[in-house]
Amino acid sequence: MSDKFQRSRGLALLALAGLLVAGGVQAQGFWRNRGGDYGEPPRGREFRPPPRQFADPDRAANAAREATGGRVLGVQGSDRDGRPGYRVRILQPDGRVRNFHYDPDSGRMRD
């Protein structure tokens, strides 16, 4: 290899290393220097969202299926009269689609 090629390759590697170091410093300082009152992003187990509970939507689907004898088309979380619950869409045997509200506290289905 020529001496000129080796020298330019060495300069290119040195420039690349400098860019990597400068980029790393900038990435580390981003959260501290972005301004505002945002603070650090939460980390750790105590900041994780709670796991999804599938018992109540399954109970809502089963209660609607037993009450109507139809096929469950979908279950969606909803509020009714200020109380949390589930909206269950049912395809009845006669072909009609009906919406029911399942109250997880009482286990009741309302039309």
DOGU-957356 format. One record per residue: residue number from 1; x, y, z of N, C-alpha, C in turn. Coordinates in steps of 0.02 Angstrom, whole numbers. Each point is the difference from the previous one (the first is absolute). Layout:
ATOM     i      n_u      n_v      n_w     ca_u     ca_v     ca_w      c_u      c_v      c_w
ATOM   NUM        X        Y        Z        X        Y        Z        X        Y        Z
...
***
This chain:
ATOM     i      n_u      n_v      n_w     ca_u     ca_v     ca_w      c_u      c_v      c_w
ATOM     1       42      -59        0      -42       59        0       44       62        0
ATOM     2      -27       52      -30       39       61       -3       -4       36       66
ATOM     3       50       41       11        4       39       63      -57       50        4
ATOM     4      -19       29      -56      -54       49       -2      -67      -33       18
ATOM     5      -12      -61      -24      -61      -37       15       -5      -17       74
ATOM     6       56      -23       28        0      -17       72      -13       62       43
ATOM     7       29       56      -19       -9       61       38      -73       24       -3
ATOM     8      -31       -3      -60      -70       22       -6      -47      -49       37
ATOM     9       17      -64       -2      -41      -49       38        5       13       75
ATOM    10       59       15       24        9       16       70      -37       62       21
ATOM    11        0       52      -43      -37       61       15      -75      -13        0
ATOM    12      -24      -43      -47      -71      -16       -2      -22      -37       63
ATOM    13       41      -47       23      -16      -37       61        1       47       61
ATOM    14       47       46        1        4       48       55      -62       45        0
ATOM    15      -22       23      -59      -59       42       -4      -62      -39       21
ATOM    16       -6      -63      -21      -57      -42       19       -1      -10       76
ATOM    17       57      -13       30        2       -9       73      -21       64       35
ATOM    18       22       58      -26      -20       64       29      -75       11       -4
ATOM    19      -29      -18      -57      -73        7       -7      -37      -46       48
ATOM    20       24      -60        8      -33      -46       46        4       25       72
ATOM    21       57       27       20        7       25       68      -45       61       10
ATOM    22        0       46      -49      -42       60        6      -74      -19        0
ATOM    23      -20      -48      -40      -70      -21       -1      -20      -33       65
ATOM    24       44      -38       31      -15      -31       64       -9       50       55
ATOM    25       41       52        1       -5       53       51      -66       37       -9
ATOM    26      -19       14      -62      -62       36      -12      -60      -42       21
ATOM    27        1      -65      -15      -56      -43       17       -7       -6       76
ATOM    28       55       -2       36       -4       -5       72      -27       64       31
ATOM    29       15       57      -28      -21       63       28      -69       22      -22
ATOM    30      -33      -36      -43      -64       22      -27      -52       10       54
ATOM    31      -10      -48       45      -53        5       50       13       56       50
ATOM    32       63       14       13       15       51       49       -4       71      -29
ATOM    33       10        7      -65        6       66      -29      -59       19      -45
ATOM    34      -54      -35        2      -54       16      -46      -47       55       26
ATOM    35        7       20       62      -40       54       27      -69      -23       23
ATOM    36      -36       45       30      -66      -17       24        3      -36       66
ATOM    37      -58      -20       25       -3      -35       64      -19      -73       -9
ATOM    38       26      -31      -52      -18      -69      -15       35      -50       46
ATOM    39       61       13       18       37      -47       42       23      -61      -38
ATOM    40       30      -45       35       25      -62      -29      -58      -46      -18
ATOM    41        7      -41      -51      -52      -50      -14       -2      -52       55
ATOM    42      -58      -25       19       -4      -49       54       32      -66      -21
ATOM    43       35      -31       46       32      -64      -13      -11      -44       61
ATOM    44        4      -64      -10       -5      -47       55      -68      -34        4
ATOM    45       -3      -50       39      -60      -42        6      -59       38       28
ATOM    46       11       47       47      -56       35       31      -36       46      -48
ATOM    47       29       16      -57      -31       45      -49      -34      -38      -57
ATOM    48        2      -65        0      -32      -38      -53      -76        1        9
ATOM    49      -38        0      -55      -73       -2        7      -21      -68       28
ATOM    50      -57       -4       34      -22      -64       26      -17      -48      -57
ATOM    51        7      -65       11      -16      -48      -53      -74        2      -16
ATOM    52      -16      -14      -64      -70       -1      -20      -36      -58       32
ATOM    53      -60       13       22      -41      -52       30      -51      -23      -51
ATOM    54       -1      -64      -14      -46      -27      -50      -60      -33       32
ATOM    55       -4       -3       66      -55      -35       33      -66       36      -12
ATOM    56       -2       66        8      -63       36       -6      -27        0      -72
ATOM    57       40       14      -52      -27       -4      -68      -25      -71      -17
ATOM    58       35      -50       24      -22      -69      -12      -66      -14       36
ATOM    59       -5       25       62      -63       -9       37      -57       36      -35
ATOM    60       14       60      -26      -52       38      -35      -23      -38      -62
ATOM    61       46      -28      -38      -18      -38      -60      -40      -62       18
ATOM    62       21      -36       52      -36      -60       21      -70       16       25
ATOM    63       -7       54       39      -66       19       26      -47       18      -57
ATOM    64       24       37      -49      -42       19      -56      -18      -61      -43
ATOM    65       47      -45       -9      -13      -61      -39      -53      -42       34
ATOM    66        4       -7       67      -48      -41       37      -69       34        1
ATOM    67       -1       67        5      -64       35        5      -39        0      -65
ATOM    68       35        0      -57      -34        6      -64        4      -62      -43
ATOM    69       49      -42       11        9      -58      -43       31       19      -67
ATOM    70       25       61       -5       29       24      -63       76       -5       -2
ATOM    71       27       29      -53       72       -2      -11       30       68       18
ATOM    72       54        1       38       32       62       21       41       27      -59
ATOM    73      -15       63      -19       37       32      -54       58       41       27
ATOM    74       -6       25       60       54       40       28      -15       24       70
ATOM    75       53       13       37       -5       26       69       45       62        3
ATOM    76      -27       54       27       38       63        3      -14       33       67
ATOM    77       51       26       31       -9       36       63      -41       63      -11
ATOM    78      -47       14       44      -42       61       -6      -27       19       68
ATOM    79      -24       62        4      -32       26       61      -74       10      -14
ATOM    80      -40      -16       50      -72       12       -6      -23       26       68
ATOM    81      -31       57       -1      -24       33       61       58       12       48
ATOM    82       59       14      -26       58       14       42       33      -61       30
ATOM    83      -23      -60      -19       30      -61       27       37      -37      -55
ATOM    84       61      -22       14       38      -36      -51      -30      -69      -13
ATOM    85        7      -23      -60      -26      -66      -18       22      -19      -70
ATOM    86      -39      -42      -32       18      -24      -67      -62        1      -45
ATOM    87       10       23      -61      -52       -4      -50       12      -63      -40
ATOM    88      -51      -42       -4        5      -64      -35      -48        1      -59
ATOM    89       27      -12      -60      -42       -4      -60      -14      -74      -13
ATOM    90      -65      -16       -8      -23      -69       -9      -38       -6      -65
ATOM    91       15      -53      -37      -40      -18      -58      -48      -54       24
ATOM    92      -65       17        3      -49      -47       25      -17      -52      -54
ATOM    93      -29      -56       22      -17      -53      -49      -48       23      -54
ATOM    94      -42       52       14      -46       24      -52       33       50      -48
ATOM    95       65       14        9       37       43      -46        7       72       22
ATOM    96      -30       19       56        6       69       25       65        8       39
ATOM    97       28       60       -4       59       17       40      -24       45       56
ATOM    98       18      -19       61      -20       39       59       61       18       41
ATOM    99       -5       56       34       53       22       45      -24       -7       72
ATOM   100       42      -29       41      -14       -7       71       55       33       39
ATOM   101      -16       21       61       50       28       45        8      -49       58
ATOM   102       61      -20       13       15      -46       55       31       40       56
ATOM   103      -29       -6       59       27       33       60       43      -51       37
ATOM   104       66       10        3       43      -51       32      -10       -4       75
ATOM   105      -23       54       32      -10       -3       73      -59      -45       19
ATOM   106      -55        6      -36      -59      -39       17       -8      -63      -43
ATOM   107       34       -1      -58       -7      -58      -46      -64        3      -41
ATOM   108      -34       57        0      -64        6      -36       11       24      -71
ATOM   109      -45      -23      -45       -2       22      -69      -59       47       -8
ATOM   110       11       57      -32      -54       47      -14       -2       13      -74
ATOM   111      -60        9      -26      -10       13      -71       16       72      -17
***
